[in-house]
């Protein structure tokens, strides 16, 4: 699996999240019969309530299966929930890369072996998320986009599964089916691309605490790479994202321009150096 493909899928991972195999433990029944606001209202409000926390620590666990290969990725870092600025260290085993998102541009500093394939003097890859989307490059984005998924919730697409502990916090577990049409927000071309890449519905699990703040989001996706990419067919991406440490300092800057190589086009085409 190439660095560019892994980078694209990893970022897709950050846009989504996977069926949870986390350390949560159920504390009361999963019947969803307890009193309180309608589940859809809780999930719809989670975006705003979480963003109001301003910043947080973020951790993720991901499994990407594609073309007979499986990549297990984990990561941790910080994120500004208001504008998506973030800094993460992600990777598989000893293969780690540093990732930053600044002004909706994704920067990745690959491991030494992969970095050696960049032009002389370049140590960072630069990926313009907006241009990549326009080029049909897939669901590349930043961690903040995870919360935006709640905007695709419909009233009959949310089920309450019960109470669980996430990172020591008491939470309610919801299963959500997102409406692709709502996610596209009236953009016919984007809706078409979303349906081609993600299918008709996007299943998501979400855990919110007693203040309605999202503590965990988990999704399992099957993603089609761009038609022109030789990426080994559809990729099954399972990711779990957790938020904690709200209010932590987030001080992230873009790498020096002289140190970056724009690989947006290569990522869109499925090219890149080996990770």
C-alpha positions as CSV (number, residue, x, y, z in Angstrom):
1,X,0.0,0.0,0.0
2,X,1.5,3.3,-1.0
3,X,2.2,6.3,1.2
4,X,-0.3,8.4,-0.8
5,X,-2.9,5.7,-0.6
6,X,-2.3,5.2,3.1
7,X,-2.4,9.0,3.6
8,X,-5.7,9.3,1.8
9,X,-7.2,6.4,3.6
10,X,-5.8,7.5,6.9
11,X,-7.4,10.9,6.4
12,X,-10.6,9.2,5.4
13,X,-10.3,7.4,8.6
14,X,-10.1,10.7,10.4
15,X,-13.2,11.8,8.7
16,X,-15.0,8.7,9.8
17,X,-14.5,6.2,12.6
18,X,-15.0,2.4,13.0
19,X,-17.1,-0.3,14.7
20,X,-15.8,0.0,18.3
21,X,-13.8,-2.7,19.9
22,X,-12.9,-0.3,22.7
23,X,-12.7,-0.7,26.4
24,X,-16.2,0.6,27.1
25,X,-18.4,-1.5,29.4
26,X,-22.1,-1.5,29.4
27,X,-23.7,-0.2,32.6
28,X,-27.3,-0.5,32.0
29,X,-29.6,-2.1,29.4
30,X,-29.1,-1.6,25.7
31,X,-32.9,-1.3,25.2
32,X,-32.7,2.4,24.8
33,X,-36.0,2.9,26.8
34,X,-34.6,5.4,29.3
35,X,-36.1,8.8,29.5
36,X,-34.4,11.9,28.1
37,X,-34.3,13.8,24.8
38,X,-35.0,11.9,21.6
39,X,-31.8,10.2,20.4
40,X,-31.8,12.1,17.1
41,X,-31.9,15.4,19.0
42,X,-28.9,14.4,21.1
43,X,-26.8,13.4,18.1
44,X,-27.8,16.5,16.1
45,X,-26.7,18.7,19.0
46,X,-23.4,16.9,19.6
47,X,-21.6,18.8,16.9
48,X,-22.3,22.2,18.5
49,X,-21.8,21.1,22.1
50,X,-18.5,19.4,21.2
51,X,-17.2,22.4,19.3
52,X,-18.0,24.6,22.3
53,X,-15.3,22.7,24.1
54,X,-12.9,24.5,21.7
55,X,-9.9,22.0,21.9
56,X,-9.2,18.4,22.9
57,X,-6.8,15.5,22.9
58,X,-7.6,13.1,20.0
59,X,-6.8,9.4,19.7
60,X,-7.6,7.0,17.0
61,X,-7.3,3.3,16.1
62,X,-7.7,2.2,12.5
63,X,-7.7,-1.0,10.4
64,X,-7.4,-0.6,6.6
65,X,-7.9,-3.8,4.5
66,X,-7.2,-3.5,0.8
67,X,-5.9,-5.8,-1.9
68,X,-5.1,-8.6,0.5
69,X,-3.1,-6.3,2.8
70,X,-4.1,-5.1,6.2
71,X,-2.7,-2.0,7.9
72,X,-3.2,-1.3,11.6
73,X,-2.9,2.4,12.4
74,X,-3.0,4.2,15.7
75,X,-2.5,7.9,16.5
76,X,-2.8,10.6,19.0
77,X,-2.5,14.4,19.2
78,X,-4.5,17.6,19.7
79,X,-7.2,19.3,17.7
80,X,-8.9,22.7,17.6
81,X,-12.5,21.7,17.3
82,X,-13.5,25.1,16.0
83,X,-11.5,25.3,12.8
84,X,-10.0,21.8,12.4
85,X,-6.4,22.8,13.1
86,X,-4.6,19.7,14.4
87,X,-1.4,18.0,15.1
88,X,-1.1,14.2,15.2
89,X,1.5,11.4,15.3
90,X,0.1,8.4,13.4
91,X,1.4,5.2,12.0
92,X,1.8,1.4,12.2
93,X,4.2,0.0,14.6
94,X,7.6,1.7,14.2
95,X,6.6,3.4,11.0
96,X,5.3,6.8,12.2
97,X,4.5,10.1,10.5
98,X,3.7,13.5,11.8
99,X,0.5,15.1,10.5
100,X,-0.8,18.6,10.7
101,X,-3.9,20.3,9.4
102,X,-3.7,24.1,9.1
103,X,-6.1,26.3,7.1
104,X,-7.7,23.2,5.6
105,X,-4.4,22.0,4.2
106,X,-3.0,18.6,5.3
107,X,0.7,18.2,5.9
108,X,2.4,14.9,6.5
109,X,6.0,14.3,7.4
110,X,6.7,10.6,6.4
111,X,9.2,8.2,7.9
112,X,12.8,8.5,6.7
113,X,12.6,5.8,4.1
114,X,9.6,7.3,2.4
115,X,10.9,10.9,2.9
116,X,14.0,9.9,0.9
117,X,11.8,9.7,-2.2
118,X,10.8,13.4,-1.9
119,X,12.8,16.0,-3.8
120,X,16.0,17.1,-2.1
121,X,15.4,19.4,0.8
122,X,11.8,18.5,1.1
123,X,10.6,16.7,4.3
124,X,6.9,17.3,4.3
125,X,4.1,16.4,1.9
126,X,1.4,19.0,1.3
127,X,-2.1,17.9,0.3
128,X,-4.7,20.6,-0.5
129,X,-8.0,19.0,0.7
130,X,-10.2,21.3,-1.3
131,X,-8.4,20.6,-4.6
132,X,-8.3,16.9,-3.9
133,X,-12.1,16.8,-3.4
134,X,-12.7,18.7,-6.6
135,X,-10.5,16.3,-8.4
136,X,-12.5,13.3,-7.1
137,X,-9.7,12.2,-4.9
138,X,-11.8,10.6,-2.3
139,X,-12.9,11.5,1.3
140,X,-9.7,13.1,2.3
141,X,-10.2,15.6,5.1
142,X,-9.3,16.5,8.7
143,X,-10.4,15.2,12.1
144,X,-12.9,18.1,12.5
145,X,-14.9,16.7,9.6
146,X,-15.9,13.8,11.9
147,X,-18.2,16.0,13.9
148,X,-19.8,17.3,10.7
149,X,-21.2,13.8,10.0
150,X,-23.9,14.5,12.6
151,X,-25.4,17.0,10.1
152,X,-26.5,14.0,8.0
153,X,-28.6,12.5,10.7
154,X,-32.3,11.9,10.1
155,X,-34.8,11.4,12.8
156,X,-35.4,7.7,12.1
157,X,-31.7,7.0,11.6
158,X,-30.7,7.0,15.3
159,X,-31.0,4.2,17.9
160,X,-30.0,4.4,21.5
161,X,-28.0,1.2,22.5
162,X,-27.3,1.9,26.2
163,X,-24.9,3.3,28.7
164,X,-21.2,2.7,28.6
165,X,-17.9,4.1,30.0
166,X,-15.5,5.8,27.6
167,X,-12.2,7.0,29.0
168,X,-13.7,7.0,32.5
169,X,-16.7,9.1,31.5
170,X,-20.3,7.9,31.6
171,X,-21.7,8.0,28.1
172,X,-24.8,7.0,26.0
173,X,-24.1,4.9,23.0
174,X,-26.0,5.7,19.8
175,X,-26.0,4.0,16.4
176,X,-26.6,6.4,13.6
177,X,-27.3,5.9,9.9
178,X,-26.3,9.0,8.0
179,X,-28.2,10.2,4.9
180,X,-25.8,10.7,2.0
181,X,-28.1,13.2,0.4
182,X,-28.0,15.4,3.6
183,X,-24.2,15.0,3.8
184,X,-23.9,16.4,0.3
185,X,-26.0,19.5,1.3
186,X,-27.6,19.9,-2.2
187,X,-24.4,19.4,-4.2
188,X,-25.5,16.8,-6.8
189,X,-21.9,16.0,-7.9
190,X,-20.7,15.5,-4.3
191,X,-23.7,13.4,-3.6
192,X,-22.9,11.2,-6.6
193,X,-19.3,10.8,-5.5
194,X,-20.3,10.0,-1.9
195,X,-22.7,7.3,-3.1
196,X,-20.0,5.8,-5.4
197,X,-17.4,5.8,-2.7
198,X,-19.5,5.1,0.5
199,X,-22.7,3.5,-0.6
200,X,-26.3,4.6,0.1
201,X,-26.0,4.8,3.9
202,X,-23.1,5.4,6.3
203,X,-23.4,3.6,9.6
204,X,-21.8,5.4,12.6
205,X,-21.6,4.7,16.3
206,X,-21.4,7.7,18.6
207,X,-20.9,8.0,22.4
208,X,-21.9,11.3,24.1
209,X,-21.5,12.2,27.7
210,X,-24.1,13.5,30.0
211,X,-23.5,17.1,28.7
212,X,-24.1,15.9,25.1
213,X,-20.4,16.2,24.2
214,X,-19.1,13.5,21.8
215,X,-16.5,11.3,23.5
216,X,-16.1,8.6,20.8
217,X,-17.2,8.1,17.2
218,X,-16.8,4.8,15.3
219,X,-17.5,3.9,11.7
220,X,-16.9,1.1,9.3
221,X,-16.6,2.1,5.6
222,X,-16.0,0.5,2.3
223,X,-14.3,3.0,0.1
224,X,-13.8,2.9,-3.7
225,X,-10.5,4.5,-4.7
226,X,-10.4,6.8,-7.8
227,X,-11.0,4.8,-11.0
228,X,-7.6,5.8,-12.4
229,X,-5.8,4.6,-9.3
230,X,-4.2,1.1,-9.1
231,X,-4.8,0.8,-5.4
232,X,-5.9,-2.8,-5.0
233,X,-9.7,-2.4,-5.2
234,X,-12.1,-1.4,-2.5
235,X,-10.7,-0.6,0.9
236,X,-12.5,-1.6,4.1
237,X,-11.7,1.1,6.7
238,X,-12.5,0.6,10.4
239,X,-11.7,3.5,12.7
240,X,-12.4,4.6,16.3
241,X,-11.8,8.2,17.3
242,X,-11.9,9.4,20.9
243,X,-11.8,12.9,22.4
244,X,-10.6,13.8,25.9
245,X,-8.7,16.5,27.7
246,X,-11.0,19.3,26.5
247,X,-9.4,22.8,26.8
248,X,-5.9,21.5,26.1
249,X,-3.5,24.0,24.3
250,X,-3.3,23.6,20.5
251,X,-0.4,25.6,19.0
252,X,0.1,24.3,15.4
253,X,1.8,26.0,12.5
254,X,2.3,24.9,8.9
255,X,5.8,23.6,8.0
256,X,8.1,26.0,6.1
257,X,7.0,26.2,2.5
258,X,10.6,25.5,1.4
259,X,10.3,22.1,3.1
260,X,7.0,21.0,1.6
261,X,6.2,19.1,-1.6
262,X,2.7,19.4,-3.0
263,X,1.5,15.8,-3.7
264,X,-2.2,16.6,-4.1
265,X,-2.3,15.4,-7.7
266,X,-0.4,12.2,-6.8
267,X,-2.8,11.4,-4.0
268,X,-5.8,12.0,-6.3
269,X,-4.2,9.6,-8.8
270,X,-3.2,7.0,-6.2
271,X,0.5,7.5,-6.6
272,X,3.3,8.1,-4.1
273,X,6.2,6.6,-2.4
274,X,6.1,3.3,-0.5
275,X,5.4,3.7,3.2
